[in-house]
Amino acid sequence: MDDTLSITLHFGSWTLPMTIKRDEEYVYRQAEKLIKERFNFYTNSYPGQNTEMYLVMTILDIAVQSKRQEAEGDAEPILQLIRPLLSEVEAALVKK
């Protein structure tokens, strides 16, 4: 069985044919949906801009969200190490 899939993503009047891994179709479809939602938000919120400006706003918005999630995710391994230490400190303070 071929593990690739040909799909076409649609953004306004643009089409983007792609060959992707079959198990990643959902992610690509969700990305397409997110881009459309954010693009529509900016076109409705800031009328009168050109398409390039809306694209830049959309890209920046999604990049900022991605970086925020990345930063939150990066802290988790540290938190996992710190939690037991905090518990020990709290237990020691209670004993005093």
DSSP file (Angstrom, degrees, kcal/mol; ACC not computed):
  #  RESIDUE AA STRUCTURE BP1 BP2  ACC     N-H-->O    O-->H-N    N-H-->O    O-->H-N    TCO  KAPPA ALPHA  PHI   PSI    X-CA   Y-CA   Z-CA
    1    1 A M              0   0    0      0, 0.0     2,-0.3     0, 0.0     0, 0.0   0.000 360.0 360.0 360.0 134.5    0.0    0.0    0.0
    2    2 A D        -     0   0    0      1,-0.1     0, 0.0     2,-0.1     0, 0.0  -0.578 360.0-157.1 -74.6 130.3    1.3    3.4   -0.9
    3    3 A D        +     0   0    0     -2,-0.3    19,-3.2    19,-0.1    20,-0.4   0.251  66.1  85.7 -95.7  14.8    1.7    5.6    2.1
    4    4 A T  E     -A   21   0A   0     17,-0.3     2,-0.4    18,-0.1    17,-0.2  -0.790  57.0-163.9-111.7 160.2    1.5    8.9    0.2
    5    5 A L  E     -A   20   0A   0     15,-2.8    15,-2.8    -2,-0.3     2,-0.6  -1.000  16.0-135.6-142.8 137.4   -1.6   10.8   -0.8
    6    6 A S  E     +A   19   0A   0     -2,-0.4     2,-0.3    13,-0.2    13,-0.2  -0.853  35.0 166.7 -94.8 124.2   -2.2   13.6   -3.3
    7    7 A I  E     -A   18   0A   0     11,-2.7    11,-3.2    -2,-0.6     2,-0.5  -0.881  28.4-140.6-130.4 164.1   -4.3   16.4   -2.0
    8    8 A T  E     -A   17   0A   0     -2,-0.3     2,-0.3     9,-0.2    -2,-0.0  -0.987  12.9-156.1-127.9 121.6   -5.1   19.9   -3.1
    9    9 A L  E     -A   16   0A   0      7,-2.2     7,-2.7    -2,-0.5     2,-0.5  -0.745  11.1-146.5 -94.1 145.2   -5.4   22.7   -0.5
   10   10 A H  E     +A   15   0A   0     -2,-0.3     2,-0.4     5,-0.2     5,-0.2  -0.952  21.3 172.6-119.8 128.2   -7.5   25.7   -1.4
   11   11 A F  E >   -A   14   0A   0      3,-2.6     3,-2.4    -2,-0.5     2,-0.2  -0.873  67.1 -62.2-132.8  98.2   -6.7   29.3   -0.3
   12   12 A G  T 3  S-     0   0    0     -2,-0.4    -1,-0.1     1,-0.3    24,-0.0  -0.447 119.6 -15.5  61.3-126.7   -9.1   31.8   -2.0
   13   13 A S  T 3  S+     0   0    0     -2,-0.2     2,-0.3    -3,-0.1    -1,-0.3   0.451 122.2  94.2 -87.3  -0.1   -8.4   31.6   -5.7
   14   14 A W  E <   -A   11   0A   0     -3,-2.4    -3,-2.6     2,-0.0     2,-0.4  -0.687  56.0-163.2 -94.5 145.1   -5.2   29.7   -5.2
   15   15 A T  E     -A   10   0A   0     -2,-0.3    -5,-0.2    -5,-0.2    -2,-0.0  -0.963   3.8-162.7-123.6 146.6   -4.7   26.0   -5.2
   16   16 A L  E     -A    9   0A   0     -7,-2.7    -7,-2.2    -2,-0.4     2,-0.2  -0.839   7.2-159.7-131.3  94.1   -1.8   24.1   -3.8
   17   17 A P  E     +A    8   0A   0      0, 0.0     2,-0.3     0, 0.0    -9,-0.2  -0.555  21.8 174.3 -73.8 138.0   -1.5   20.5   -5.0
   18   18 A M  E     -A    7   0A   0    -11,-3.2   -11,-2.7    -2,-0.2     2,-0.5  -0.978  33.5-141.3-142.9 152.8    0.7   18.4   -2.6
   19   19 A T  E     +A    6   0A   0     -2,-0.3     2,-0.2   -13,-0.2   -13,-0.2  -0.985  38.8 165.4-113.3 121.0    1.9   14.9   -2.1
   20   20 A I  E     -A    5   0A   0    -15,-2.8   -15,-2.8    -2,-0.5     2,-0.3  -0.767  45.5 -79.6-128.9 169.3    1.9   14.1    1.6
   21   21 A K  E >   -A    4   0A   0     -2,-0.2     3,-2.2   -17,-0.2   -17,-0.3  -0.569  42.9-126.9 -69.2 136.1    2.2   11.1    3.9
   22   22 A R  G >  S+     0   0    0    -19,-3.2     3,-1.4     1,-0.3     4,-0.3   0.856 107.8  55.6 -55.2 -39.6   -1.2    9.5    4.1
   23   23 A D  G 3  S+     0   0    0    -20,-0.4    -1,-0.3     1,-0.3     4,-0.2   0.508 102.6  58.6 -76.9  -1.3   -1.3    9.6    7.9
   24   24 A E  G <> S+     0   0    0     -3,-2.2     4,-2.1     1,-0.1    -1,-0.3   0.346  73.0  99.9-104.4   4.9   -0.6   13.4    7.9
   25   25 A E  H <> S+     0   0    0     -3,-1.4     4,-2.7    -4,-0.3     5,-0.2   0.915  80.1  53.5 -57.9 -44.1   -3.7   14.4    5.9
   26   26 A Y  H  > S+     0   0    0     -4,-0.3     4,-2.5     1,-0.2    -1,-0.2   0.909 108.0  50.6 -58.5 -43.0   -5.6   15.4    9.0
   27   27 A V  H  > S+     0   0    0      1,-0.2     4,-2.3     2,-0.2    -1,-0.2   0.916 111.7  47.3 -63.1 -43.5   -2.8   17.8   10.0
   28   28 A Y  H  X S+     0   0    0     -4,-2.1     4,-2.5     2,-0.2    -1,-0.2   0.897 112.1  50.0 -65.4 -40.1   -2.7   19.4    6.6
   29   29 A R  H  X S+     0   0    0     -4,-2.7     4,-2.1     2,-0.2    -2,-0.2   0.895 112.0  48.0 -65.2 -39.5   -6.5   19.8    6.5
   30   30 A Q  H  X S+     0   0    0     -4,-2.5     4,-2.6    -5,-0.2    -2,-0.2   0.876 110.8  51.3 -68.3 -37.0   -6.4   21.4   10.0
   31   31 A A  H  X S+     0   0    0     -4,-2.3     4,-2.6     2,-0.2    -2,-0.2   0.916 109.3  50.5 -64.3 -42.8   -3.6   23.7    8.9
   32   32 A E  H  X S+     0   0    0     -4,-2.5     4,-2.2     1,-0.2    -2,-0.2   0.923 111.6  48.4 -58.7 -45.1   -5.6   24.7    5.8
   33   33 A K  H  X S+     0   0    0     -4,-2.1     4,-2.5     2,-0.2    -2,-0.2   0.915 111.4  49.5 -62.8 -44.8   -8.6   25.4    8.1
   34   34 A L  H  X S+     0   0    0     -4,-2.6     4,-2.7     2,-0.2     5,-0.3   0.919 110.5  49.9 -61.3 -45.6   -6.5   27.5   10.5
   35   35 A I  H  X S+     0   0    0     -4,-2.6     4,-2.6     1,-0.2     5,-0.2   0.928 112.2  47.8 -60.7 -45.2   -4.9   29.6    7.8
   36   36 A K  H  X S+     0   0    0     -4,-2.2     4,-2.6    -5,-0.2    -1,-0.2   0.915 112.1  49.6 -62.5 -43.0   -8.4   30.3    6.3
   37   37 A E  H  X S+     0   0    0     -4,-2.5     4,-2.2     2,-0.2    -2,-0.2   0.941 114.9  42.6 -61.7 -48.1   -9.8   31.2    9.7
   38   38 A R  H  X S+     0   0    0     -4,-2.7     4,-2.2     2,-0.2    -2,-0.2   0.893 114.2  51.5 -68.4 -39.3   -7.0   33.6   10.6
   39   39 A F  H  X S+     0   0    0     -4,-2.6     4,-2.4    -5,-0.3    -1,-0.2   0.932 111.7  47.1 -61.5 -46.2   -6.9   35.1    7.1
   40   40 A N  H  X S+     0   0    0     -4,-2.6     4,-2.2    -5,-0.2     5,-0.2   0.881 108.7  55.8 -63.9 -38.2  -10.7   35.8    7.2
   41   41 A F  H  X S+     0   0    0     -4,-2.2     4,-2.3    -5,-0.2    -1,-0.2   0.941 111.4  43.1 -58.1 -47.6  -10.3   37.3   10.7
   42   42 A Y  H  X S+     0   0    0     -4,-2.2     4,-2.3     2,-0.2    -2,-0.2   0.873 111.8  52.4 -70.6 -36.7   -7.7   39.8    9.4
   43   43 A T  H  < S+     0   0    0     -4,-2.4    -1,-0.2     1,-0.2    -2,-0.2   0.881 116.2  41.5 -66.4 -34.8   -9.7   40.6    6.3
   44   44 A N  H  < S+     0   0    0     -4,-2.2    -2,-0.2    -5,-0.2    -1,-0.2   0.837 118.7  45.0 -78.1 -33.4  -12.8   41.3    8.3
   45   45 A S  H  < S+     0   0    0     -4,-2.3    -2,-0.2     1,-0.2    -3,-0.2   0.791 123.4  31.6 -82.1 -28.9  -10.9   43.2   11.1
   46   46 A Y  S >< S-     0   0    0     -4,-2.3     3,-0.9    -5,-0.2    -1,-0.2  -0.602  80.2-171.8-130.7  71.0   -8.7   45.4    8.9
   47   47 A P  T 3   +     0   0    0      0, 0.0     3,-0.1     0, 0.0    -3,-0.1  -0.223  63.4  39.8 -64.2 153.6  -10.6   46.2    5.7
   48   48 A G  T 3  S+     0   0    0      1,-0.3     2,-0.1    -5,-0.1    -5,-0.1   0.420  81.2 123.5  92.5  -0.9   -8.8   47.9    2.9
   49   49 A Q    <   -     0   0    0     -3,-0.9    -1,-0.3    -6,-0.1     2,-0.1  -0.473  63.8-107.7 -85.9 163.3   -5.4   46.1    3.1
   50   50 A N     >  -     0   0    0     -2,-0.1     4,-1.9    -3,-0.1     3,-0.5  -0.475  31.9-104.2 -86.5 166.2   -3.9   44.3    0.2
   51   51 A T  H  > S+     0   0    0      1,-0.2     4,-2.4     2,-0.2     5,-0.2   0.864 119.4  57.2 -58.0 -39.9   -3.7   40.5    0.1
   52   52 A E  H  > S+     0   0    0      1,-0.2     4,-2.5     2,-0.2    -1,-0.2   0.898 105.6  50.5 -60.5 -40.1    0.0   40.5    0.9
   53   53 A M  H  > S+     0   0    0     -3,-0.5     4,-2.6     2,-0.2    -1,-0.2   0.911 109.9  50.0 -65.6 -41.2   -0.6   42.4    4.1
   54   54 A Y  H  X S+     0   0    0     -4,-1.9     4,-2.4     1,-0.2    -1,-0.2   0.899 110.8  50.4 -62.4 -39.3   -3.4   39.9    5.1
   55   55 A L  H  X S+     0   0    0     -4,-2.4     4,-2.9     2,-0.2    -2,-0.2   0.916 110.4  48.9 -64.6 -42.4   -1.0   37.0    4.4
   56   56 A V  H  X S+     0   0    0     -4,-2.5     4,-2.8     2,-0.2     5,-0.2   0.925 111.7  49.3 -63.0 -44.1    1.7   38.6    6.5
   57   57 A M  H  X S+     0   0    0     -4,-2.6     4,-2.5     1,-0.2    -2,-0.2   0.919 113.4  47.3 -59.8 -43.4   -0.7   39.2    9.4
   58   58 A T  H  X S+     0   0    0     -4,-2.4     4,-2.4     2,-0.2     5,-0.2   0.932 113.1  47.2 -64.3 -47.4   -1.9   35.6    9.1
   59   59 A I  H  X S+     0   0    0     -4,-2.9     4,-2.6     1,-0.2    -2,-0.2   0.920 113.4  48.4 -62.0 -44.6    1.7   34.2    9.0
   60   60 A L  H  X S+     0   0    0     -4,-2.8     4,-2.7    -5,-0.2     5,-0.2   0.926 110.8  51.1 -62.5 -44.9    2.8   36.3   11.9
   61   61 A D  H  X S+     0   0    0     -4,-2.5     4,-2.2    -5,-0.2    -2,-0.2   0.939 113.9  43.5 -57.3 -49.7   -0.3   35.3   14.0
   62   62 A I  H  X S+     0   0    0     -4,-2.4     4,-2.3     1,-0.2    -1,-0.2   0.875 113.2  51.9 -67.7 -37.8    0.3   31.6   13.4
   63   63 A A  H  X S+     0   0    0     -4,-2.6     4,-2.5    -5,-0.2    -1,-0.2   0.906 109.8  49.2 -65.2 -41.0    4.1   31.9   14.0
   64   64 A V  H  X S+     0   0    0     -4,-2.7     4,-2.4     2,-0.2    -2,-0.2   0.928 111.3  49.3 -64.0 -44.5    3.5   33.6   17.3
   65   65 A Q  H  X S+     0   0    0     -4,-2.2     4,-2.4    -5,-0.2    -2,-0.2   0.919 111.6  50.1 -58.6 -43.3    1.0   31.0   18.4
   66   66 A S  H  X S+     0   0    0     -4,-2.3     4,-2.4     1,-0.2    -2,-0.2   0.913 110.8  48.1 -62.3 -44.5    3.5   28.3   17.4
   67   67 A K  H  X S+     0   0    0     -4,-2.5     4,-2.5     2,-0.2    -1,-0.2   0.870 110.3  52.3 -67.0 -36.8    6.4   29.9   19.3
   68   68 A R  H  X S+     0   0    0     -4,-2.4     4,-2.4     2,-0.2    -2,-0.2   0.939 111.9  45.7 -62.7 -46.2    4.1   30.3   22.4
   69   69 A Q  H  X S+     0   0    0     -4,-2.4     4,-2.5     1,-0.2    -2,-0.2   0.885 112.0  52.3 -64.5 -38.2    3.2   26.6   22.3
   70   70 A E  H  X S+     0   0    0     -4,-2.4     4,-2.3     2,-0.2    -1,-0.2   0.920 110.1  48.1 -62.7 -44.3    6.8   25.7   21.8
   71   71 A A  H  X S+     0   0    0     -4,-2.5     4,-1.1     2,-0.2    -2,-0.2   0.902 112.8  48.2 -64.4 -41.6    7.9   27.7   24.8
   72   72 A E  H  X S+     0   0    0     -4,-2.4     4,-0.7     1,-0.2     3,-0.3   0.902 112.9  48.9 -64.3 -41.0    5.2   26.2   27.0
   73   73 A G  H >< S+     0   0    0     -4,-2.5     3,-0.7     1,-0.2    -2,-0.2   0.860 106.1  56.5 -67.5 -36.3    6.2   22.7   25.8
   74   74 A D  H 3X S+     0   0    0     -4,-2.3     4,-0.5     1,-0.2    -1,-0.2   0.772 102.0  57.3 -67.8 -25.5    9.8   23.3   26.5
   75   75 A A  H 3X S+     0   0    0     -4,-1.1     4,-2.6    -3,-0.3    -1,-0.2   0.733  87.6  78.4 -77.8 -21.7    9.1   24.2   30.1
   76   76 A E  H <X S+     0   0    0     -3,-0.7     4,-2.4    -4,-0.7     5,-0.2   0.899  90.1  50.4 -60.4 -45.7    7.4   20.8   30.8
   77   77 A P  H  > S+     0   0    0      0, 0.0     4,-1.3     0, 0.0    -1,-0.2   0.897 113.1  48.2 -60.4 -36.3   10.6   18.7   31.2
   78   78 A I  H  X S+     0   0    0     -4,-0.5     4,-2.3     2,-0.2     3,-0.3   0.924 110.1  51.4 -67.2 -43.9   12.0   21.3   33.6
   79   79 A L  H  X S+     0   0    0     -4,-2.6     4,-2.6     1,-0.2    -1,-0.2   0.880 105.6  55.9 -60.9 -37.4    8.7   21.4   35.6
   80   80 A Q  H  < S+     0   0    0     -4,-2.4    -1,-0.2     1,-0.2    -2,-0.2   0.849 111.1  44.5 -64.0 -33.1    8.8   17.6   35.8
   81   81 A L  H  X S+     0   0    0     -4,-1.3     4,-0.7    -3,-0.3    -2,-0.2   0.852 115.8  46.7 -76.4 -35.3   12.3   17.8   37.4
   82   82 A I  H  X S+     0   0    0     -4,-2.3     4,-2.7     1,-0.2     5,-0.2   0.843  96.5  71.3 -78.5 -34.5   11.3   20.7   39.7
   83   83 A R  H  X S+     0   0    0     -4,-2.6     4,-2.3     1,-0.2    -1,-0.2   0.900  99.2  46.4 -53.6 -49.1    8.0   19.3   41.1
   84   84 A P  H  > S+     0   0    0      0, 0.0     4,-2.1     0, 0.0    -1,-0.2   0.900 112.9  51.2 -62.2 -37.1    9.6   16.6   43.2
   85   85 A L  H  X S+     0   0    0     -4,-0.7     4,-2.4     1,-0.2    -2,-0.2   0.910 109.2  50.2 -64.5 -41.3   12.1   19.1   44.6
   86   86 A L  H  X S+     0   0    0     -4,-2.7     4,-2.9     1,-0.2    -1,-0.2   0.897 108.5  52.8 -63.1 -39.5    9.4   21.5   45.5
   87   87 A S  H  X S+     0   0    0     -4,-2.3     4,-2.5    -5,-0.2    -1,-0.2   0.910 109.5  48.7 -61.9 -41.7    7.5   18.7   47.2
   88   88 A E  H  X S+     0   0    0     -4,-2.1     4,-2.3     2,-0.2    -2,-0.2   0.909 112.2  48.3 -65.1 -41.8   10.6   17.9   49.3
   89   89 A V  H  X S+     0   0    0     -4,-2.4     4,-2.3     2,-0.2    -2,-0.2   0.928 112.5  48.7 -63.9 -45.0   11.1   21.6   50.2
   90   90 A E  H  X S+     0   0    0     -4,-2.9     4,-2.0     1,-0.2    -2,-0.2   0.906 111.5  49.8 -61.8 -41.6    7.5   21.9   51.2
   91   91 A A  H  X S+     0   0    0     -4,-2.5     4,-1.7     1,-0.2    -1,-0.2   0.896 110.6  50.1 -63.9 -40.6    7.7   18.8   53.3
   92   92 A A  H  X S+     0   0    0     -4,-2.3     4,-1.0     1,-0.2    -1,-0.2   0.883 110.2  50.3 -65.8 -37.6   10.8   20.0   55.0
   93   93 A L  H  < S+     0   0    0     -4,-2.3     3,-0.2     1,-0.2    -1,-0.2   0.860 108.1  52.7 -68.2 -35.8    9.1   23.4   55.7
   94   94 A V  H  < S+     0   0    0     -4,-2.0    -1,-0.2     1,-0.2    -2,-0.2   0.875 104.8  56.1 -66.8 -37.4    6.1   21.7   57.2
   95   95 A K  H  <        0   0    0     -4,-1.7    -1,-0.2     1,-0.3    -2,-0.2   0.798 360.0 360.0 -65.3 -29.2    8.3   19.6   59.6
   96   96 A K     <        0   0    0     -4,-1.0    -1,-0.3    -3,-0.2    -2,-0.2   0.487 360.0 360.0 -75.5 360.0    9.9   22.8   61.0
